[in-house]
Amino acid sequence: MSELICITNRTLCSDDFLGRIEQIAQLKPDRIILREKDLSDSDYASLAEQVMDICRKYSVICTLHGHPEAALRLGAKSVHLPLPQLRTTGGDILRQFHETGTSCHSLDELKEAEQYGVSYVIAGHIFETDCKRGLQGRGLSFLRDMCANTQLPVYGIGGISADNLPSVLHWGAAGVCVMSGCMQQPEPADYLQNLRQAAEMRIGRNELLLYAITDRGCIGQRDLYSAIEDACKGGAAIVQLREKHADTNALIETAGQAAAICHRYGVRLIVNDDWKAALAVGADGVHVGITDAPVAEIRKQVPDGFIIGATAKTIEQAQLAEASGADYLGVGAVFPSPTKKDAIRITPEQFRGIAGSVRIPAVAIGGITKENITALHGLGAAGAAVVSAVFGAADIERAAAEMKRLAGGIV
């Protein structure tokens, strides 16, 4: 079970701060970190005493931030100290608390934190956030590396939302930290409930914004693996390996190498049709068409975190796929497709009806280019699945970046 941590910032809170803390504590997050960096030691201690009383009332862990002396005076059991403080105080003070944490922004800092004997680390910022406006997030590959190089629990922070939370957990985070949402949302109960529901999903909507599907016919004489890497560099958050004419052994070999490339960039790899090959190489999931293996049968035989995407061309097919355990839908063709000339067309009204009939995200597919993608705005699409618009481009990385930017305008 992933953990949900609320971090305070009273300057973001337009209503009564302690009242907001009580609202949040009632909702039972796994912990509240009192992070009020502008207060003096005495003012912080006064506020901390009140917040600790509220947290005790609702049996929520209260972690004090950056004031170890005040924490000791108040009998706090949990404290979070930035690395600069740990460097000056050393590890001795940590032994006076039941639990200690720090924040890390690199592998070097992570290793330093381990030497001090902390209990957990917060890693970030993962995505761009208003708290650090203009600074690009370190990304999921950073988070993956942090989680893979320590036995400590790692919590992701920075721009966390219901749309990207599943991907943060997928790459190894023990949980997530949120600040502005819990301080500013008019209805914190709805906000936290949405996060908890997202934590149960296998894939987030943001990962479907640009869904790149390989096609050797588009790539031509270029190397498939270089093309996949360029798509990842350009911003594809998910890549589907579509090798219709490969035998099982060849597919497994290709998928294994493709998975290694994608995972290096924090990108998920989906294998078209063959869920057994996907499992064999550690790919993240499979996409099946209407005439392929039923979603319900696949779901019975794969691990819980395995993603299943399904094609749907009607509301009935969409609802059956969702009920059977599909995680997302591919809906199209929304435009004439150069790779599937006989594909059945889906009108904007049909797409809107399909997307609105299910809770899982629907991705538009079929003939999508930079010239026509804006026509998908307002249909309820979670993103665009493209083939030639990325893999047929002379500069795949640049094309992927442009299509991702344009896809952001349709969701």
N, C-alpha and C positions, 0 to 999 in steps of 0.2 A: 504494500500500500504506500503510495507516494505521500509526501508531507506537504502541507500548505502553511507557509510562514508569512505572517503579516508584519511589515516593518513600518514604524510610525514616522510621520513628519507633520508636526502640528501646523506648520506654515501652509500646508496644502489643505488643511481642514477648515472649511468655512463655518461649520457649526461648532457646538461645544465639544472640545477635544476629549475630555474624560467621558462625556456621553457617547461619543463615537467609539472610544475604547470599549465601553460596556456593551455597545451594540455588537462589536466585532467579537468580543470574548464570548458572548452568548451563542455565537455561531460556531464555536469550538474549532478554531484553527489549531494547528499542532503547536504553534508558539506565536507569541508576540514579542518582537524585538523593539525595545524602546530606544530609538535612535534620534536623539535630539542634540545635535552636535554644537548648537550655539549656546547652550546653557552652562553656567558656572557649576562647579561641583556641588555647592549647597543647593542651588535651584534645581539641579538635576535630581538630587537626592530627595528633595521635597516632592517633585512630580513622580519619581519612581516609586516612592512609598504608596502613593495613591493608586498607581497603575498596578503594582504588585497586589494590593488588596483586591482590586477588581479581578485580576487573573486568578487569584486563589479562590474567589467566590465561584468561579466557573470551571475550576480545575484545568486551567490553561497555563502552560509553561510561559513564564515571563523572563526574557533574557535582557539583561541590562547591557548597554553599549557604551564602551569608551570611558567608563568611570569606575575602575576597579576598587578604589578606596571606598567610594560611596556604596558600591555593591557589597563589600565586606561589612560595612557598618549596618547595612539593612538586612544582612543575613541571606542575600541572594545566592541561589545555587547555580545559576547559569549566567555566564558573562560572555560578551563578544568584544574582542579587542582588535583594532586594526593592527596590521603588521608593524608600523612604526612604533606603536606602544609596546608591542611584544619585544621589539629590539631593545627598548630602553629599560623595560622592567624585567626582561628575561623570563624564563619559563617557571621560575619559582612561584610567582603569584598564582599561576594557573592551578597549582596543586591545592589551592585553598577553595576551589570551586568544584562542584560536582560535574559541571559541563562547561567547556570553553570552545569558542569558535573564532575564526578570523576570515577576512576576505582576501582572495587571491586573484591576480590578473595574468598570471603566467605560470608555466611549469616550474620555473626557478622559485617563484614565491611559494608554490605549493610544497616543494621539497623543504623549503625553509620552515614553513608552518608545521610540517610533520616533525621537524626536529624539536620544536617547542612543546610538542605533545598535545596539540589541540584535538578536540573531539570531532569537529566537522569544519568544512570550509564552504564559503559562499563564493561562487565563480561568476564573473561577469565583466562588463555587461554583455549579454548574449545578443540581443537585438537593439536596434536604435530606440532610444527612449527620450521622452521630453526632459527627463532629469539630466540627460547628457546630450542635449540638442546639438546636432551637427557632427557628433562623433559616431562613426560607423561601429556597429556592434561587432564583437569578436567572432560571432558565428557559432554554428553547431559543431564545426570541426574542432574549434577551440574547446568547447564543452566536452566533446568526445575524448579528446586527448587528456583533459584534466581528470575525467572519470576513470579512464583506462590506466592512469599512472598512480593511483592511490587506493588504499583500502578504506580511506575515510569516506563518510557520506559527503557528497558534493551537492550543493543546492544552486540551481541556476537563478540568476537575477538579471533584470534589465529588459524592459519591453515585453514582459510575459503577458500573454493573453490567452483566452480560451482557444483561439485559432492556432497558436503555436505551442501551447503547453504539451500536447502529445509528442511532438518531436523532441522537446527538451527531455522528457522522461525516456523516450526511446534510446537516446544516446547515453543513458546511464545515470542521469541525475536522480538523487534520492527524493527530490521534491523541488519546489519553486518558492521564490520570495516575491511578494508583491507589495508595492507601496502606494502609488498614486491612486490606484483603483479602490483600495480599502479606505483611503483617506478622503476621497472625493466623490465616489459614486453615491447618488441620492439613496439608493437601496442596496446597502452592502450585502444583505441576505441574498438578493438575486445575483449579485456579482460573484460572491463566493460559491453559490450553488452552480453557476455556469462553469466556474473553474473546476469544481469537483466532477461535474459531468464530463468535462473535456478530458480530465485525467483518466477516465475509463475508456476513451477512444484510442484506436490504434494509429490514427493519422489525423493531423490537424488540417484545417482548411487552407492555411497558408502554404502548406507543402504542395497543394494542388494548383497553385496560381499559374505556374508554368510547368506543364507535364510534357516532357520531351520523349518522343517515340522514335526509336532507331529504324532506319530503312537503308539497307546497303545500296539499293537502287538510287537513292538520293545522294548518298555519300560518294558513290562512284569509286574511283581508284584510290581514294584517301583511306587511311588506316582507321578502322572502326573504333579502336580504343582511344586514339587521339581525338577523334570526333566526340566521343562520349566525355572525355576529359574537358574539352573545350566547352561543351554544353554545361557541364558542372561549374566551370569557371565563370560562365556567363550568367548563371543564376537559376538554372533549372534545379528545382528542389526535389524532383522525382524523375527518374529515367525508366522508361519501359524498354526492355530488350525484346525486339520483335524479329525473330529468326524463323520464319515460317517453313523454310526448306531445309533446316538443319536437322540431322539425326540426333538421337538422345546424347550420344557421347560428345558430339561437336557442340551441342547446345550447352551441356554442362561445362565444357572447357571454356567456351566463350563467356557464359554467365559468371563463372568464377572470376575471370579476369575483370569483367565489367563491374562486378560487385566490389572488388578491391579498389578500383578507381573511384567509384561513387562514394564509398564509405570514407575514403581519404578526405573528401570534401564535405562530409556530413550530408550526403544526398542518398536517398533511398533508391534501391534498384527493384523494379518489378519485372518479372518474367512473363511474357505473353503465353497463355494457354497451359504451359506445363508446370503444374505446382510441385511435382516431384523433383524436377530439375532445380526449381527455385529453392526448395528445402535443402537439396544436396549441397548447394554451394553457399548457403547462408545468405541468399537474397532475402529481401524484406517482404516479398509477397508475390502474388500472381494476379493477372487480369484475364478473365474468361469471357468469351462471347456467349451469345444466347444458345448456340448449339454445342458448346463445350461442356465439360464436367459441371454438374449442378453445384451451386455455391454451398448448399447445405451438406453435401457429401464431402466437399473439400474441408469445410469448417470442422467436421468431426475428426479429421485426420491430421490436422496441423496444430502447431503450438498456439497458445493464446494470443501472442503478439503478432502472428502472421497476418499480413494484410491481404484482403481479397477484394479486388475491384471487379465490377460486372458491367457488361453492356446492357443498356435498356433503351427501348424505342417506344415503349408505351407506359402508361401509369401502372398498369397491372404488372408488367415485367419489373418495374422499379420497386414496387411494393413487395413483390415476391423476393427480389434480391435482398432487400433490407431485412425482411423477416427471416431469411435464410442465413444471415450473418455477413452480408457484404458490408464493406467499410466505405465505399464510394461508388459512384456510377459514372460511366462514360456514356454520354448521350449525344447522338448525331446520326447522320452527317448534317451539320448545321449549314454547310455550304457545299457546293460540288467539290469532290475530293479527287485530286490527281493520283492518289495512291489506291483509292477504292472507287473506280469509276461506276460500279453498279450499286454503290451504297444507297440505302433508303434515306431520303431527305427528311429532316425534322424541321418543322416550321417554328418560328419564334414562339407562337402560342403553345405549340406542343411541348417545346422545351420548358417553358414557364410552368406548364401544368405538371410535367414530370418532376421538375426540381421542387415544386411546392407540395408534392404529394408524399414526400419522404423527409426524414430528419437527417439522413446521411448526405454528404455533399455530392453535387452533380457537376461533372466537368464537361464542357462543350468540346466536341471533336468533329473534324471533318472539314478540310479545305480552309482552315483558318490562316489568314495572312496578316501582315501588318496593315494592309490596306482595308481589310474588312472586319477586323477584330472589334472595333468600337461599336459595331452593330449589335454586339451581344450584351451591351450595357442594359441593366434592368431586368434581365431574364432570370436572375437567381443563380447564375453559374458561379461555382467556386474558383474557376480558373479555365484555362484553355489547354487542351492537349494538341500538340502540333508535331508534324513530321517534317515536311519539306521546308516549312518556314524557318526551321533551325538547321536541320541536317542537310538541306539542299542549298544552304547559303555558302557563299565563298568564304566568309569569315563567320564561323559557327559561334564563337564566343560572343562576338559583337551582336549577331542576330539574336542569340538567346537573351542577352541583356536588354535589347530593344523590345523583344516580345514580352519579357517579364514586366518591363515598365508599362507597356500598353495593356497587359492583362490586369494590372493594378487598377485600371480605369473602368473595368467592366464588373468588378465585384462590389 
